[in-house]
Amino acid sequence: MPIGEEYLVDLDAANLHVGDILALLMPGEKVIDPVTKEVLGTLDVPKGFLQVVRIKSGYSYVTPMNTEVIPNNGDLVRRFSQVPTFFADVQGGHSDLYVNLKSELSQLDWLNPGDKNKALLFFTVENDKLTVTATEDILLQSYSMVTGQPVSPQMPFLQSTALSQSKPKEKFLEKTAKDILGIFSSSSRMDAPLPLTGFGTVKGQGQQGVWSSPLMEGQPVGLAVNDLDSDGKQEIAIAFDKKLLIARVEQGKFLQLAEIDIPTGQQLLSLDEIDLDNNGSSELYMTAVTDGKLSSLSVEYLNSSYQLNSMGVNWFLRSIELPGEGKVLIGQIMGEEDGFYGQPFKVKREGQQLIAGEKLNLPAGVNIYNFTPFTDEDNRVLYAVLSDTDYLKVITPGGLELWESDTYFGGTEVQFEHKTSSSIRDEEPPPVQIQTRLLHNPAGGILVAQNDGMRYFKRYRVYKNSRLISLSWNKHTLVENWRTIDLNGYLGDYTLADADNDGEAELILAVKTKHKVLNLQSDKSALFIYELTH
């Protein structure tokens, strides 16, 4: 959309920084499967480049980098795709770094030494620094050079742990290139998921080490993995808004074991697993809503089949790791006017009944879906909390805010209308939103989803781009350890567990890859399992 000499694009601070370069793409030659003859995609070709000049919530302003380029409404843009790039080794002796950068950042158009005047992006090694600049004057990133090798970034927007000096040079440079890749990983259209960097990296490169399920119909609202039938094998439960699937992955094959339909009129909001009755196998607990009223459900394996039970309580439910206690199920009631009311409480089970137990005494503004506790290096308990506006905070048990992000995290498409006395008076309250899961990372810190997309309207949220990020607390800020490369869709839920029955934990993501179009096409979703190094 033109605004004077500027244009609007639907990417914001979750994806962009001022100075970033966007390729303005037009469809190129079709890519056709030689066996099935199916059209797999197109080789998109840049017709010009745009530069980000201002960033707002949900959108950004860009200007063309040459006068011949005229963007049109609906044009596809991709961040740092095929950008003419020049490597200048002013200091000399860094050919290994250049080779690794070209290999890991292959989406850039690396120019020959004599073509500097054609470049829009510059990597320069000089005065013991590696700098990344756009059009030679806008600094995007800076690395110090120690004994000829780049170490930790000096600019805060790409937060990584310091790189080890003890690794062999080739491995060190390869990791540095991958860290720099994080600058260029976001785009307006997502590619297939690629390996993580940092702790728990995916085994292999490209699609090696990443398993994906067949497409499934529906929007994922919850994911749980554990032994559900006491057979010694792990099952995967995927909750969609209208049904529950239970499956198993063995030797790379996806085996559907059961499909459980939800009663007509009910909408599932969340899914968790925990063994509350201590019989050796986990039960599934689901929060559901019917005509604006909560109704909790459970599924457990009894008499050789999975059985759906109404638990007779109108609570929100979530399982969470509490420091010093391990996994517990917690609940919270819905208020007359507010979506979440009162203090969350621990939930116990007696027979077929759920019983409200001890209250958690959490700070104001915390509900059972928008937080996870963690401990700092002094073993003090802190809370990571997602705000109503999708900013990530760190607060103390007393409610003191220690830090707040300047970019969006979380983001959910799971919500329902809450009928209140004010809605009866024709004053529509905002919908109740079930925030995307925050998870304690056994390796330290937290895991958090980051969904990008439309946040303008409370009642209409659509996310087309996502990733999972690992963060650690350094006493001042949450520092990024690693992230997945962008996923092609909305990240609905995730967990860490042995999902494929190989005896080792994996990272499992439930992603909505296609949004429904009116009543002509349903939502499509898939699971992605990342094999992790240990």
C-alpha positions in Angstrom: 0.0 0.0 0.0 1.6 3.3 -1.0 1.8 6.1 1.6 3.5 9.0 -0.3 6.9 7.7 -1.4 6.7 4.9 1.2 4.8 1.6 1.1 3.3 -0.6 3.8 4.2 -4.3 4.3 2.6 -6.7 6.8 5.7 -7.5 8.8 6.6 -5.9 12.1 9.2 -5.8 14.9 8.9 -9.5 15.4 10.5 -9.9 12.0 12.3 -6.7 11.0 14.8 -4.0 11.9 15.2 -0.6 10.4 17.6 -1.0 7.4 16.5 -4.5 6.6 16.3 -5.3 2.9 13.2 -7.0 1.4 13.2 -8.7 -2.0 10.1 -7.8 -4.1 9.4 -11.1 -5.8 7.6 -12.2 -8.9 6.8 -15.8 -9.7 9.3 -17.5 -11.9 9.6 -20.9 -13.5 7.5 -23.7 -12.0 9.1 -26.5 -10.0 7.5 -29.8 -11.0 7.9 -33.2 -9.4 9.5 -35.5 -12.1 7.4 -38.5 -10.9 4.0 -37.1 -9.9 4.1 -34.1 -12.2 2.8 -32.1 -9.2 3.7 -28.4 -9.2 5.8 -28.0 -6.0 6.3 -24.3 -6.2 8.0 -21.6 -8.3 11.5 -20.2 -8.5 10.6 -16.7 -7.4 12.7 -13.9 -9.0 13.4 -10.5 -7.4 12.1 -7.6 -9.5 13.6 -5.1 -7.1 14.4 -4.4 -3.4 12.8 -2.4 -0.6 14.4 -1.1 2.5 12.7 -0.8 5.9 12.6 2.7 7.2 10.0 2.6 10.0 8.4 -0.2 12.1 4.9 -0.1 13.7 2.8 -2.8 15.4 1.7 -5.2 12.8 3.2 -3.5 9.8 6.3 -1.6 8.5 7.1 1.3 6.1 9.5 0.6 3.3 11.0 2.5 0.4 12.2 1.2 -3.0 16.0 1.1 -3.4 15.8 2.1 -7.0 13.3 4.3 -8.8 12.4 1.7 -11.4 10.6 -0.5 -8.9 6.9 0.1 -8.3 5.4 -2.3 -5.7 1.8 -3.4 -6.1 -0.8 -4.4 -3.5 -0.4 -8.1 -2.8 3.2 -8.4 -4.0 5.2 -11.0 -2.2 8.2 -9.8 -0.2 10.9 -11.9 1.4 13.5 -10.7 3.9 17.1 -10.8 2.6 16.3 -13.1 -0.3 18.7 -12.9 -3.3 20.1 -9.6 -2.1 23.4 -8.7 -3.9 26.0 -9.1 -1.2 29.7 -8.2 -1.1 32.3 -9.6 1.3 35.3 -7.3 2.0 38.2 -8.8 3.8 40.1 -5.5 4.5 42.1 -7.1 7.3 43.0 -10.2 5.2 43.2 -13.9 6.1 39.5 -14.7 6.5 38.8 -16.9 3.5 37.4 -19.7 5.7 34.8 -17.3 7.1 33.8 -16.2 3.6 33.4 -19.8 2.4 31.2 -20.6 5.5 29.1 -17.5 5.1 28.4 -18.2 1.4 27.4 -21.8 2.4 25.2 -21.0 5.3 23.7 -17.8 3.8 23.0 -19.3 0.4 19.8 -17.3 0.0 22.0 -14.2 -0.6 23.5 -13.3 -4.0 27.2 -13.3 -3.3 29.0 -11.0 -5.8 32.5 -11.4 -7.3 35.3 -9.1 -6.1 34.9 -6.7 -9.0 31.2 -6.1 -8.5 31.1 -4.1 -5.3 29.2 -1.3 -7.0 26.2 -3.7 -7.4 26.0 -4.6 -3.8 23.2 -3.7 -1.3 24.5 -5.7 1.6 28.0 -5.7 2.9 30.0 -8.1 5.2 33.3 -6.3 6.1 36.2 -7.6 8.2 38.3 -4.6 9.4 39.9 -3.4 12.6 39.2 -6.7 14.4 35.5 -6.5 13.7 33.1 -8.3 11.3 30.3 -5.8 10.5 27.1 -6.4 8.5 25.7 -3.2 6.9 22.9 -2.3 4.5 24.0 0.0 1.7 27.3 0.5 3.6 26.0 2.9 6.2 23.2 1.1 8.2 24.7 -1.2 10.7 22.8 -4.4 11.2 25.2 -6.5 13.2 28.8 -6.3 14.6 31.1 -9.1 15.8 34.4 -8.6 17.6 37.3 -10.6 16.2 39.5 -12.5 18.6 42.6 -14.2 17.1 41.1 -13.8 13.7 37.7 -15.3 14.7 34.4 -13.6 15.2 32.9 -14.0 18.7 29.7 -12.7 20.4 27.6 -10.0 18.7 28.0 -6.5 20.0 24.5 -5.4 19.1 21.6 -6.5 21.3 18.9 -7.3 18.8 20.5 -10.7 18.0 21.1 -12.1 21.4 23.2 -15.3 21.5 25.3 -17.0 24.1 29.0 -16.3 23.6 30.7 -18.8 21.3 33.3 -21.2 22.7 36.9 -20.4 21.8 38.0 -24.1 22.3 36.3 -25.6 19.3 38.2 -26.3 16.1 38.2 -23.3 13.7 36.1 -24.9 11.0 33.3 -25.8 13.5 33.6 -22.4 15.1 33.2 -20.6 11.8 30.3 -22.8 10.8 28.5 -21.9 14.0 29.3 -18.2 13.6 27.7 -18.3 10.1 24.6 -20.0 11.5 24.3 -17.4 14.2 24.5 -14.7 11.6 21.9 -16.6 9.7 19.4 -15.6 12.5 19.5 -12.0 11.1 18.1 -13.2 7.8 15.7 -15.9 8.8 12.3 -14.1 8.7 10.2 -13.6 5.7 6.6 -13.0 4.7 6.3 -16.5 3.4 7.7 -19.4 5.3 9.8 -22.3 4.1 10.0 -25.8 5.5 11.4 -26.1 9.1 15.2 -26.2 9.3 17.6 -27.3 12.1 17.9 -25.4 15.4 21.1 -23.8 16.5 22.5 -24.0 20.0 21.6 -26.5 22.8 19.6 -29.4 21.4 20.6 -28.9 17.8 18.9 -31.0 15.2 21.0 -33.9 13.9 21.9 -33.4 10.3 21.3 -30.5 7.9 18.4 -29.4 5.7 15.5 -31.8 6.2 17.6 -34.5 7.8 16.7 -34.9 11.4 13.2 -33.4 10.9 10.2 -35.7 10.6 6.8 -34.5 9.5 3.4 -36.2 9.8 0.7 -36.4 7.1 -1.6 -33.4 6.9 -4.5 -33.5 9.4 -7.7 -31.5 9.3 -8.4 -28.9 12.0 -6.7 -26.3 14.0 -4.4 -27.7 16.7 -5.1 -26.3 20.2 -3.0 -28.7 22.3 -0.3 -31.4 22.1 0.7 -34.0 24.7 3.1 -37.0 24.6 3.3 -39.9 27.2 2.4 -43.5 27.7 -1.3 -43.4 27.7 -2.2 -47.1 27.7 0.5 -48.7 29.9 2.1 -50.6 27.0 5.5 -49.0 27.6 5.3 -47.0 24.4 4.8 -43.3 24.0 1.6 -42.0 22.4 1.0 -38.6 20.9 -2.3 -36.8 21.5 -3.3 -33.9 19.3 -6.3 -31.8 20.3 -8.1 -29.9 17.5 -11.0 -27.5 18.1 -13.6 -30.3 17.5 -11.8 -33.6 18.0 -8.9 -35.4 19.6 -6.5 -37.7 17.8 -4.2 -40.3 19.5 -1.4 -41.7 17.4 2.1 -43.3 17.7 5.2 -42.8 15.7 7.4 -45.9 15.3 10.2 -46.4 12.8 9.3 -43.2 11.1 5.6 -44.2 10.5 2.6 -42.2 11.8 0.0 -44.7 13.2 -3.4 -43.3 14.2 -4.7 -45.2 17.1 -8.0 -43.4 17.9 -10.1 -40.4 16.9 -12.5 -39.1 19.6 -15.2 -36.7 18.6 -16.2 -33.9 21.0 -19.9 -33.5 21.8 -21.7 -31.2 19.4 -21.5 -27.6 20.3 -18.3 -27.9 22.4 -15.0 -26.3 21.4 -11.7 -27.6 22.8 -9.3 -24.9 24.1 -6.4 -26.8 25.6 -4.9 -30.2 26.2 -2.6 -31.5 28.9 -1.4 -34.9 30.2 -0.6 -36.0 33.8 -1.0 -39.1 35.8 -3.3 -37.8 38.6 -4.5 -41.2 39.8 -1.0 -42.6 40.0 -1.8 -45.8 38.0 1.3 -45.6 35.8 -0.2 -44.1 32.7 -1.2 -40.5 32.0 -4.7 -39.2 31.6 -5.6 -36.4 29.2 -7.3 -33.3 30.5 -9.0 -30.9 28.2 -10.6 -27.5 28.7 -13.7 -27.1 26.6 -16.3 -24.4 26.2 -20.0 -24.7 25.3 -22.0 -21.5 24.5 -19.5 -19.4 26.5 -19.5 -21.7 29.5 -16.5 -23.9 30.5 -16.7 -27.7 30.7 -13.7 -29.8 31.5 -13.1 -33.2 29.9 -10.8 -36.1 30.4 -9.7 -39.0 28.2 -8.2 -42.2 29.6 -7.5 -45.7 28.5 -9.9 -48.1 30.1 -11.1 -51.6 29.1 -8.9 -51.6 25.9 -10.2 -48.3 24.6 -9.9 -44.5 25.1 -12.9 -43.2 26.9 -14.2 -39.6 27.1 -15.4 -38.4 30.5 -17.1 -35.2 31.6 -15.3 -34.1 34.8 -18.2 -32.0 36.1 -16.1 -28.9 36.7 -16.2 -25.6 34.9 -12.5 -24.8 35.2 -9.7 -23.8 32.9 -7.0 -26.6 33.2 -3.2 -26.7 32.5 -0.3 -28.9 33.6 2.8 -27.0 34.6 6.2 -27.7 36.2 6.5 -26.0 39.6 10.0 -25.6 41.1 10.7 -28.2 43.7 7.4 -30.1 43.0 7.5 -31.2 39.4 4.5 -31.5 37.2 1.1 -30.5 38.6 -2.3 -29.9 37.2 -3.7 -26.4 38.0 -7.1 -24.9 37.5 -8.7 -21.5 37.4 -12.3 -20.4 37.3 -14.0 -18.0 34.8 -15.5 -14.9 36.3 -18.8 -13.2 35.5 -17.1 -10.2 33.8 -13.4 -11.3 33.4 -12.2 -14.3 31.5 -9.9 -15.5 34.3 -10.9 -14.9 37.9 -9.2 -15.4 41.2 -6.0 -17.3 42.0 -5.1 -20.5 40.1 -5.1 -23.6 42.3 -3.7 -27.1 42.3 -6.0 -29.8 41.1 -6.3 -33.3 42.6 -8.3 -36.3 41.6 -10.5 -38.4 43.8 -12.1 -41.3 41.9 -13.7 -39.6 38.9 -13.9 -36.2 40.5 -11.4 -33.3 40.3 -10.9 -31.5 43.5 -9.7 -27.9 44.0 -6.6 -27.7 46.2 -4.0 -25.2 47.4 -3.9 -21.8 45.7 -0.7 -20.7 44.0 -0.7 -17.1 45.1 0.5 -15.7 41.7 1.1 -12.0 40.9 -1.8 -10.0 39.5 -2.3 -10.4 35.8 -1.1 -14.0 35.7 -3.4 -16.7 34.5 -2.8 -20.4 34.1 -2.0 -20.1 30.4 0.3 -17.1 30.2 3.2 -18.0 32.5 5.8 -20.5 33.5 8.0 -20.4 36.6 11.8 -20.7 36.4 14.7 -20.3 38.8 17.7 -18.0 38.3 21.3 -18.9 39.0 20.7 -18.0 42.7 17.8 -20.4 42.8 15.2 -17.7 43.2 11.8 -18.3 41.6 10.8 -15.9 38.8 7.9 -15.9 36.4 8.0 -15.5 32.6 4.6 -14.0 31.7 3.0 -13.2 28.3 0.9 -10.0 28.5 -2.5 -9.4 27.0 -0.7 -7.6 24.2 1.8 -10.4 23.5 4.9 -8.9 25.1 7.1 -11.2 27.3 7.9 -10.1 30.8 9.9 -11.4 33.8 8.4 -10.7 37.2 9.0 -11.6 40.8 6.6 -13.6 43.0 5.7 -10.2 44.5 4.7 -8.7 41.2 7.8 -6.5 40.5 8.5 -6.3 36.8 12.2 -6.9 36.0 12.1 -6.9 32.2 9.8 -6.6 29.2 10.5 -7.5 25.6 10.3 -4.9 22.8 9.1 -7.5 20.3 6.0 -9.8 20.3 6.0 -13.3 21.6 3.3 -15.9 21.9 0.2 -15.1 19.8 -2.8 -17.4 19.8 -5.7 -18.2 17.5 -7.6 -20.0 20.3 -10.3 -17.9 21.8 -14.0 -17.8 22.6 -16.8 -15.3 23.3 -17.5 -14.8 27.0 -21.2 -13.9 27.7 -21.3 -11.4 30.5 -23.8 -8.9 31.9 -22.2 -6.2 29.9 -22.6 -8.2 26.7 -26.3 -8.5 27.5 -26.3 -4.7 27.5 -24.9 -4.7 24.0 -21.4 -3.9 25.2 -19.2 -6.6 23.6 -16.3 -7.6 25.9 -13.1 -8.8 24.3 -12.9 -12.6 23.6 -11.1 -14.8 26.1 -7.8 -15.9 24.6 -5.9 -19.0 25.5 -2.3 -18.0 25.2 0.2 -20.3 23.5 2.2 -22.4 25.9 5.2 -21.3 27.8 7.4 -24.2 28.8 10.3 -24.7 31.2 13.3 -26.0 29.4 15.1 -28.9 31.3 18.4 -27.5 29.9 17.7 -24.2 31.6 15.6 -21.2 30.9 12.3 -21.3 29.0 10.8 -22.1 25.6 8.3 -19.7 24.0 6.4 -19.6 20.7 6.6 -16.5 18.5 3.7 -16.2 16.0 3.8 -13.4 13.4 0.7 -12.0 11.7 -2.3 -9.8 12.1 -2.8 -8.4 15.6 -5.0 -5.4 14.8 -8.3 -6.8 15.9 -9.0 -8.8 19.1 -11.6 -10.9 17.4 -9.6 -11.7 14.3 -6.1 -13.1 14.7 -4.3 -14.9 11.9 -0.7 -15.9 12.1 1.2 -17.1 9.0 4.7 -17.2 10.3 6.2 -18.8 13.5 9.2 -20.1 15.3 10.1 -21.6 18.7 12.7 -19.7 20.8 14.8 -20.8 23.7 15.6 -18.0 26.2 17.7 -17.8 29.4 17.8 -15.2 32.2 21.1 -13.4 32.7 19.9 -11.3 35.8 18.9 -8.4 33.5 17.2 -9.7 30.3 16.0 -12.9 28.7 18.8 -13.8 26.3 18.2 -16.0 23.2 20.0 -19.3 23.1 18.6 -20.7 19.9 15.5 -20.6 17.6 14.0 -22.7 14.9 14.1 -21.3 11.4 10.7 -19.9 10.5 7.8 -22.4 10.2 5.2 -22.3 7.5 2.2 -21.7 9.6 0.7 -21.0 13.0 2.5 -22.7 15.9 -0.4 -24.0 18.1 1.5 -26.0 20.7 4.8 -27.9 21.3 6.5 -30.1 23.9 9.7 -32.0 24.7 9.3 -35.8 24.9 10.3 -39.1 23.3 7.8 -38.8 20.5 9.1 -41.5 18.2 9.9 -44.2 20.8 13.6 -44.2 20.2 14.5 -43.6 23.9 15.6 -40.0 23.5 13.6 -36.8 23.8 12.7 -34.8 20.8 11.1 -31.4 20.1 7.5 -31.8 18.8 5.6 -28.9 17.2 2.0 -28.8 16.1 1.6 -26.3 13.3 -1.4 -25.2 11.3 0.0 -25.0 7.8 -3.1 -23.8 6.0 -6.0 -21.6 7.2 -9.5 -22.4 6.2 -11.2 -20.4 3.4 -14.8 -19.8 4.4 -16.5 -23.2 4.2 -14.7 -24.3 1.1 -11.5 -25.5 2.7 -10.7 -26.7 6.2 -7.7 -25.9 8.3 -4.7 -28.2 7.7 -2.1 -29.1 10.3 0.9 -31.2 10.7 3.4 -32.4 13.4 7.1 -31.7 13.1 9.5 -33.8 15.2 13.1 -32.5 15.6 15.8 -35.0 16.6 18.0 -33.3 19.2 21.7 -33.8 20.0 22.3 -34.7 23.7 
